[in-house]
Amino acid sequence: MSVNDDLPWIPKTLGLIQEAVARGVPVLGHCLGGQLLSRAVGGVVSRAPIKEIGWGEVQVADNPVAHGWFGPQRNAFVAFHWHGETFSLPRDATPILSSPWCQNQGFALGPHLGLQCHIEMTEELVRTWCQAGAREIERDPSPAVQPVARILEHLESCVAALQAVADTVYARWVAGLKN
C-alpha cells in the first residue's frame, strides 16, 4: 500500500501525526510509517528509482543528530528493506540514513524519526513477509531485490545485529516520551 492510495484511514492518520508533532509528542515511523510522517509534515512520497527487498547496508550520516540516534561509533548497519516508494526530506528535517539504492532512508525532525528501512524485524516477521511476498520478489528483477533464500540465509545473526540497532534507537525515542 502507499501513502498516496485513496484509503479512508490515510487522511485520519496524517491528521493524528500532525497533531502529535504540533504537541511535541515523539512520532516514530518505519517504512509506510516514515512515509506517513514525511507527508504529514510537508514531504512528498513518490516511486523509488529502485525497489528494495531484503537485507542491505545503510549509511549513518556523519552529523550530530544521526549520531544521537544511532550512537557515535556506528557508521553503517545492515537493515531490512521492503519498499518501492520513498519520501522526500521534510523542511527542517535532518537526513540520518542513506543507502546506495535509496538516498532518504531516514530523517529526524526534533524528537520525531522517520525511517524508510526496517529496524523492528524479528525472524518470524521476516519469514512471514517472505512467504506472503514471494510472488512480488520473483517478478521483480531489481538489483536490490533479493531472492527469498538469500533473505533467509543467516537470518538469526542478521536479526540479532538489527535488534542491537533497534535497541539504541528505541531507547532514544522512549527517552523523548518522558519529557
Residue pairs with C-beta under 8 A, 6 or more apart in sequence:
1 7
1 32
2 32
2 35
2 45
2 85
3 10
3 32
3 35
3 36
3 39
3 45
3 85
4 45
4 85
10 36
13 36
14 36
14 39
14 40
15 40
17 27
17 29
17 36
17 37
17 40
17 41
18 40
18 41
20 26
20 27
21 27
21 40
21 41
21 109
21 112
24 110
24 111
24 179
25 177
26 111
26 112
26 113
26 173
26 176
26 177
27 37
27 111
27 112
27 113
28 112
28 113
28 115
28 173
29 35
29 36
29 37
29 113
29 114
29 115
30 115
30 117
30 118
30 119
30 120
31 82
31 83
31 115
31 116
31 117
31 118
33 114
33 115
34 87
34 106
34 107
34 114
34 115
34 116
35 45
35 85
35 86
35 87
35 114
35 116
37 43
37 87
37 90
37 109
37 112
37 113
37 114
38 44
38 45
38 87
38 88
38 89
38 90
38 93
38 107
38 114
39 45
39 87
41 90
41 91
41 93
41 109
41 112
42 90
42 91
43 87
43 88
43 89
43 90
43 93
44 87
44 88
45 85
45 86
45 87
45 88
46 85
46 86
46 88
47 84
47 85
47 86
48 83
48 84
48 85
48 86
48 101
48 102
49 101
49 102
50 101
50 102
50 142
50 143
50 144
51 83
51 84
51 140
51 142
51 144
51 145
52 81
52 82
52 83
52 99
52 101
52 102
52 142
52 144
52 145
53 81
53 82
53 83
53 133
53 136
53 137
53 140
53 142
53 144
53 145
53 146
53 151
54 80
54 81
54 144
54 145
54 146
54 150
54 151
55 78
55 79
55 80
55 81
55 146
55 150
55 151
55 158
56 78
56 79
56 81
56 99
56 100
56 101
56 117
56 144
57 76
57 77
57 78
57 79
57 99
57 100
58 76
58 77
58 78
58 79
58 97
58 98
58 99
58 105
58 106
58 117
59 75
59 76
59 97
59 98
59 99
60 66
60 67
60 70
60 74
60 75
60 76
60 77
60 96
60 97
61 94
61 95
61 96
61 97
61 98
62 75
63 94
63 95
63 96
65 94
65 96
65 108
66 94
66 95
66 96
66 97
66 108
68 108
68 172
69 96
69 108
69 113
69 168
69 169
69 172
70 77
70 96
70 165
70 168
70 169
71 168
74 165
74 168
77 161
77 162
77 165
78 158
78 161
78 162
79 97
79 99
79 105
79 117
79 118
79 119
79 162
79 165
80 117
80 118
80 119
80 121
80 126
80 158
80 162
81 99
81 102
81 116
81 117
81 118
81 144
82 118
82 129
82 133
83 102
83 116
86 102
86 103
86 104
86 116
87 104
87 107
87 114
87 116
88 104
89 95
89 104
89 107
90 107
90 109
90 114
92 109
93 107
93 108
93 109
93 114
94 107
94 108
94 109
95 104
95 106
95 107
96 106
96 107
96 108
96 113
97 105
97 106
97 115
97 116
97 117
98 104
98 105
99 105
99 117
101 143
101 144
102 116
104 116
105 115
105 116
105 117
106 113
106 114
106 115
106 116
106 117
107 113
107 114
108 114
111 173
111 176
111 179
113 169
113 173
119 162
119 165
119 166
119 169
120 166
121 159
121 162
122 159
123 155
123 156
123 159
126 151
126 152
126 155
126 159
127 152
127 155
130 137
130 148
130 151
130 152
134 148
137 145
137 146
137 147
137 148
137 151
